[in-house]
Amino acid sequence: MGERAEVRNAADPQQVRRAARKDERREARRLAAYRLVLGTEAGRFVFWDLIANAGVFESIWHPSAAIHYNSGRQDYGHKIMADLLRADEDAYDLMNREMRALAKSDARETEAAHVSATPGSREKDYDHD
């Protein structure tokens, strides 16, 4: 969907004010929707997934033109983060804590699986001595 100019005559203060009010209402509606979604565990998971997939926690470096793609992707992730912080800083902090706790839990589970799979950590069923 293409962008339409909100103002036909930028010299008309009435048109400019009307466009500004319309932009403010649209932004307030967007942030209210973000707050609503951030209020759910599933919503916080989805937002974190979007941020992480945007590469905000990774380097954009690549020895090719892919660095430009990575930079744009990461910039969009930063914009999402900024919007979420503006919408509800406390919910963003909660999301961050939840995702760090989930990452720690996943790491413990993986470590436990690795320890139980190491040689000598369980009976060998092939040893018939």
SETI-739372 format. One line per 5 residues: number of its first residue (from 1); for each residue x, z, y of N, C-alpha, C, CB. Coordinates in nm, 3 decimals, padded with zeros to 5 digits. Glycine has a CB too. Layout:
N
NUM	X/Z/Y/X/Z/Y/X/Z/Y/X/Z/Y  ...
END
This chain:
129
1	00.084/00.000/-00.116/00.000/00.000/00.000/00.089/00.000/00.123/-00.096/00.120/-00.001  00.072/-00.096/00.211/00.154/-00.109/00.330/00.117/-00.008/00.437/00.142/-00.247/00.386  00.215/00.025/00.517/00.194/00.116/00.628/00.127/00.042/00.743/00.328/00.179/00.674  00.026/00.104/00.799/-00.038/00.048/00.918/00.002/00.132/01.038/-00.194/00.044/00.903  00.020/00.066/01.149/00.053/00.137/01.271/-00.064/00.225/01.311/00.090/00.040/01.384
6	-00.037/00.349/01.340/-00.142/00.442/01.382/-00.180/00.420/01.529/-00.096/00.587/01.361  -00.091/00.356/01.603/-00.111/00.335/01.746/-00.094/00.187/01.777/-00.011/00.421/01.831  -00.189/00.130/01.847/-00.176/-00.011/01.889/-00.104/-00.022/02.021/-00.314/-00.077/01.899  -00.120/00.081/02.104/-00.057/00.079/02.235/00.014/00.212/02.255/-00.161/00.052/02.348  00.146/00.212/02.239/00.224/00.336/02.248/00.225/00.392/02.390/00.367/00.311/02.202
11	00.181/00.315/02.487/00.174/00.363/02.624/00.044/00.439/02.650/00.186/00.246/02.722  -00.048/00.436/02.555/-00.177/00.505/02.570/-00.164/00.646/02.515/-00.292/00.427/02.498  -00.160/00.749/02.603/-00.142/00.886/02.556/-00.252/00.932/02.461/-00.136/00.979/02.675  -00.373/00.883/02.477/-00.483/00.923/02.390/-00.458/00.873/02.247/-00.617/00.867/02.445  -00.414/00.749/02.234/-00.384/00.695/02.101/-00.268/00.771/02.036/-00.351/00.544/02.110
16	-00.169/00.803/02.116/-00.052/00.875/02.065/-00.093/01.015/02.017/00.059/00.884/02.173  -00.175/01.085/02.096/-00.221/01.219/02.056/-00.306/01.213/01.930/-00.301/01.284/02.169  -00.396/01.114/01.923/-00.482/01.099/01.805/-00.396/01.073/01.681/-00.583/00.984/01.825  -00.296/00.988/01.693/-00.208/00.959/01.580/-00.129/01.083/01.539/-00.111/00.844/01.615  -00.085/01.161/01.637/-00.010/01.283/01.607/-00.099/01.384/01.533/00.046/01.345/01.737
21	-00.224/01.399/01.578/-00.317/01.490/01.509/-00.342/01.444/01.367/-00.450/01.500/01.586  -00.357/01.313/01.349/-00.381/01.258/01.216/-00.261/01.285/01.125/-00.410/01.106/01.224  -00.140/01.267/01.177/-00.019/01.296/01.099/-00.010/01.443/01.063/00.106/01.254/01.178  -00.044/01.530/01.157/-00.041/01.675/01.130/-00.141/01.712/01.021/-00.071/01.754/01.259  -00.261/01.656/01.026/-00.361/01.684/00.922/-00.313/01.635/00.785/-00.496/01.618/00.957
26	-00.255/01.517/00.781/-00.206/01.460/00.656/-00.094/01.549/00.599/-00.155/01.315/00.678  -00.003/01.593/00.685/00.107/01.678/00.640/00.054/01.814/00.592/00.209/01.698/00.754  -00.041/01.871/00.662/-00.100/01.999/00.621/-00.169/01.985/00.486/-00.200/02.050/00.728  -00.239/01.875/00.466/-00.307/01.849/00.338/-00.205/01.836/00.225/-00.395/01.721/00.346  -00.095/01.766/00.251/00.009/01.746/00.151/00.074/01.878/00.113/00.114/01.648/00.202
31	00.109/01.959/00.213/00.173/02.088/00.186/00.077/02.184/00.116/00.224/02.150/00.315  -00.051/02.178/00.149/-00.151/02.261/00.080/-00.159/02.221/-00.067/-00.291/02.247/00.148  -00.153/02.093/-00.095/-00.156/02.046/-00.234/-00.030/02.093/-00.307/-00.167/01.891/-00.240  00.086/02.085/-00.241/00.210/02.133/-00.301/00.198/02.282/-00.333/00.330/02.107/-00.208  00.145/02.361/-00.239/00.128/02.505/-00.263/00.039/02.530/-00.384/00.069/02.574/-00.139
36	-00.067/02.454/-00.394/-00.159/02.470/-00.507/-00.088/02.442/-00.639/-00.281/02.376/-00.492  -00.014/02.335/-00.644/00.058/02.298/-00.766/00.170/02.398/-00.796/00.117/02.155/-00.754  00.241/02.443/-00.691/00.346/02.544/-00.710/00.290/02.676/-00.761/00.421/02.566/-00.579  00.161/02.696/-00.744/00.096/02.818/-00.791/00.075/02.823/-00.940/-00.034/02.835/-00.722  00.109/02.714/-01.011/00.093/02.712/-01.155/00.229/02.699/-01.223/00.000/02.596/-01.198
41	00.241/02.759/-01.339/00.366/02.750/-01.414/00.397/02.604/-01.449/00.359/02.835/-01.542  00.295/02.531/-01.492/00.316/02.390/-01.528/00.357/02.308/-01.405/00.187/02.331/-01.590  00.299/02.337/-01.291/00.334/02.265/-01.168/00.479/02.291/-01.129/00.242/02.306/-01.055  00.522/02.417/-01.139/00.662/02.448/-01.107/00.756/02.378/-01.204/00.685/02.601/-01.110  00.718/02.370/-01.331/00.801/02.300/-01.430/00.813/02.152/-01.394/00.741/02.317/-01.572
46	00.702/02.089/-01.357/00.703/01.946/-01.323/00.787/01.922/-01.198/00.559/01.894/-01.301  00.769/02.005/-01.094/00.850/01.987/-00.972/00.998/02.003/-01.003/00.807/02.087/-00.863  01.034/02.104/-01.085/01.175/02.124/-01.119/01.228/02.003/-01.197/01.193/02.254/-01.203  01.146/01.950/-01.286/01.186/01.833/-01.363/01.213/01.715/-01.269/01.077/01.796/-01.466  01.128/01.695/-01.171/01.149/01.586/-01.074/01.278/01.606/-00.996/01.029/01.577/-00.978
51	01.300/01.728/-00.951/01.422/01.759/-00.874/01.547/01.737/-00.960/01.419/01.905/-00.821  01.544/01.789/-01.081/01.661/01.776/-01.170/01.686/01.629/-01.204/01.639/01.857/-01.300  01.581/01.554/-01.232/01.598/01.412/-01.265/01.643/01.329/-01.145/01.469/01.355/-01.319  01.623/01.383/-01.025/01.671/01.314/-00.905/01.822/01.334/-00.887/01.596/01.363/-00.780  01.879/01.420/-00.969/02.024/01.439/-00.966/02.074/01.533/-00.857/02.089/01.308/-00.950
56	01.989/01.622/-00.808/02.032/01.710/-00.698/02.138/01.811/-00.741/01.913/01.782/-00.641  02.152/01.833/-00.871/02.249/01.930/-00.920/02.372/01.860/-00.979/02.185/02.021/-01.025  02.385/01.732/-00.952/02.495/01.652/-01.007/02.569/01.582/-00.894/02.442/01.549/-01.110  02.688/01.536/-00.926/02.763/01.454/-00.831/02.705/01.313/-00.832/02.915/01.452/-00.866  02.707/01.249/-00.717/02.661/01.110/-00.710/02.774/01.013/-00.742/02.603/01.079/-00.572
61	02.894/01.064/-00.757/03.011/00.978/-00.773/02.997/00.885/-00.894/03.136/01.062/-00.787  03.031/00.760/-00.872/03.042/00.661/-00.978/03.135/00.553/-00.925/02.901/00.602/-01.019  03.226/00.502/-01.006/03.324/00.405/-00.956/03.268/00.263/-00.942/03.443/00.402/-01.048  03.141/00.254/-00.908/03.079/00.123/-00.888/02.970/00.136/-00.782/03.021/00.066/-01.023  02.896/00.031/-00.764/02.787/00.033/-00.666/02.676/00.129/-00.707/02.731/-00.106/-00.648
66	02.678/00.178/-00.829/02.578/00.274/-00.874/02.579/00.400/-00.788/02.601/00.312/-01.021  02.689/00.425/-00.719/02.698/00.541/-00.632/02.589/00.536/-00.524/02.837/00.550/-00.567  02.555/00.416/-00.479/02.452/00.401/-00.376/02.314/00.434/-00.431/02.453/00.257/-00.319  02.288/00.390/-00.552/02.162/00.425/-00.619/02.153/00.576/-00.639/02.150/00.352/-00.755  02.262/00.634/-00.689/02.265/00.777/-00.713/02.243/00.856/-00.585/02.397/00.818/-00.777
71	02.301/00.807/-00.476/02.286/00.874/-00.347/02.141/00.871/-00.300/02.377/00.808/-00.243  02.077/00.756/-00.312/01.937/00.746/-00.272/01.847/00.832/-00.356/01.890/00.602/-00.280  01.872/00.833/-00.486/01.793/00.916/-00.578/01.809/01.063/-00.542/01.835/00.890/-00.725  01.933/01.104/-00.517/01.959/01.244/-00.484/01.898/01.281/-00.349/02.110/01.270/-00.483  01.904/01.190/-00.253/01.842/01.216/-00.122/01.692/01.241/-00.137/01.867/01.099/-00.026
76	01.628/01.162/-00.222/01.485/01.183/-00.243/01.460/01.319/-00.308/01.425/01.069/-00.330  01.544/01.359/-00.400/01.533/01.491/-00.461/01.548/01.601/-00.358/01.636/01.508/-00.570  01.643/01.582/-00.265/01.661/01.680/-00.157/01.537/01.687/-00.068/01.785/01.646/-00.073  01.473/01.573/-00.045/01.350/01.571/00.035/01.240/01.649/-00.036/01.305/01.427/00.062  01.228/01.630/-00.167/01.128/01.705/-00.244/01.157/01.855/-00.232/01.127/01.660/-00.393
81	01.284/01.892/-00.248/01.320/02.033/-00.237/01.283/02.090/-00.100/01.470/02.051/-00.262  01.314/02.016/00.005/01.282/02.062/00.141/01.131/02.076/00.160/01.340/01.965/00.245  01.055/01.981/00.108/00.909/01.988/00.119/00.855/02.110/00.045/00.844/01.860/00.062  00.907/02.137/-00.073/00.862/02.252/-00.151/00.896/02.382/-00.080/00.924/02.249/-00.291  01.014/02.388/-00.022/01.053/02.508/00.052/00.964/02.529/00.174/01.201/02.499/00.095
86	00.928/02.420/00.241/00.836/02.431/00.355/00.697/02.472/00.310/00.829/02.297/00.432  00.657/02.425/00.194/00.522/02.456/00.144/00.510/02.602/00.106/00.487/02.367/00.023  00.609/02.653/00.028/00.601/02.791/-00.019/00.737/02.834/-00.071/00.493/02.805/-00.130  00.812/02.899/00.016/00.949/02.940/-00.018/00.951/03.038/-00.135/01.016/03.003/00.104  00.856/03.130/-00.138/00.851/03.228/-00.247/00.825/03.161/-00.382/00.743/03.333/-00.220
91	00.733/03.063/-00.383/00.704/02.991/-00.508/00.826/02.909/-00.551/00.580/02.900/-00.490  00.899/02.853/-00.454/01.021/02.779/-00.488/01.123/02.873/-00.553/01.082/02.713/-00.360  01.139/02.992/-00.495/01.231/03.090/-00.552/01.189/03.130/-00.693/01.240/03.214/-00.462  01.059/03.150/-00.712/01.008/03.183/-00.846/01.039/03.070/-00.944/00.854/03.209/-00.840  01.016/02.946/-00.900/01.044/02.829/-00.984/01.192/02.828/-01.023/01.005/02.698/-00.911
96	01.278/02.853/-00.928/01.422/02.855/-00.953/01.457/02.962/-01.056/01.500/02.879/-00.822  01.402/03.083/-01.040/01.429/03.191/-01.136/01.376/03.156/-01.275/01.367/03.323/-01.088  01.255/03.100/-01.280/01.196/03.063/-01.410/01.282/02.959/-01.482/01.054/03.009/-01.391  01.328/02.861/-01.410/01.406/02.754/-01.473/01.544/02.802/-01.514/01.420/02.635/-01.378  01.605/02.894/-01.437/01.733/02.951/-01.479/01.714/03.035/-01.605/01.795/03.036/-01.366
101	01.605/03.112/-01.610/01.576/03.194/-01.729/01.553/03.104/-01.850/01.453/03.285/-01.705  01.481/02.994/-01.831/01.456/02.900/-01.940/01.588/02.838/-01.988/01.357/02.789/-01.896  01.675/02.803/-01.895/01.804/02.744/-01.933/01.887/02.845/-02.012/01.881/02.699/-01.807  01.886/02.972/-01.969/01.960/03.076/-02.042/01.903/03.095/-02.182/01.957/03.210/-01.965  01.771/03.096/-02.192/01.706/03.112/-02.322/01.741/02.995/-02.414/01.554/03.122/-02.304
106	01.736/02.873/-02.360/01.773/02.756/-02.439/01.918/02.764/-02.484/01.750/02.627/-02.358  02.008/02.811/-02.394/02.149/02.821/-02.429/02.171/02.925/-02.539/02.233/02.857/-02.304  02.099/03.039/-02.532/02.110/03.142/-02.637/02.061/03.088/-02.770/02.030/03.269/-02.599  01.951/03.013/-02.766/01.896/02.955/-02.890/01.995/02.856/-02.951/01.762/02.885/-02.862  02.055/02.773/-02.867/02.153/02.676/-02.916/02.274/02.749/-02.973/02.196/02.581/-02.802
111	02.322/02.851/-02.902/02.437/02.927/-02.949/02.407/02.994/-03.083/02.479/03.032/-02.845  02.288/03.049/-03.097/02.249/03.114/-03.222/02.247/03.012/-03.336/02.111/03.181/-03.209  02.200/02.892/-03.309/02.197/02.788/-03.412/02.338/02.747/-03.451/02.118/02.665/-03.362  02.429/02.742/-03.353/02.567/02.705/-03.382/02.638/02.812/-03.463/02.643/02.678/-03.253  02.614/02.938/-03.430/02.678/03.048/-03.502/02.630/03.052/-03.646/02.648/03.182/-03.432
116	02.500/03.033/-03.665/02.448/03.038/-03.803/02.493/02.918/-03.885/02.296/03.046/-03.802  02.538/02.813/-03.821/02.581/02.693/-03.893/02.732/02.689/-03.916/02.539/02.570/-03.817  02.804/02.790/-03.867/02.949/02.789/-03.886/02.984/02.826/-04.029/03.017/02.885/-03.787  03.094/02.771/-04.081/03.136/02.801/-04.219/03.159/02.951/-04.236/03.265/02.724/-04.255  03.114/03.003/-04.347/03.132/03.143/-04.378/03.026/03.233/-04.318/03.265/03.188/-04.332
121	02.933/03.178/-04.243/02.832/03.263/-04.180/02.712/03.285/-04.271/02.787/03.201/-04.049  02.705/03.212/-04.382/02.599/03.234/-04.479/02.653/03.203/-04.619/02.474/03.146/-04.448  02.580/03.243/-04.717/02.627/03.221/-04.854/02.640/03.073/-04.882/02.532/03.285/-04.955  02.746/03.042/-04.955/02.766/02.903/-04.994/02.697/02.881/-05.127/02.918/02.868/-05.004  02.602/02.793/-05.130/02.529/02.768/-05.254/02.606/02.678/-05.349/02.394/02.706/-05.223
126	02.720/02.623/-05.305/02.799/02.537/-05.392/02.912/02.614/-05.460/02.856/02.420/-05.312  02.927/02.739/-05.426/03.033/02.820/-05.482/02.981/02.889/-05.608/03.085/02.924/-05.380  03.030/02.851/-05.725/02.979/02.907/-05.851/03.080/02.999/-05.919/02.939/02.794/-05.945  03.167/03.063/-05.848/03.267/03.152/-05.909/03.210/03.282/-05.948/03.381/03.175/-05.818
END
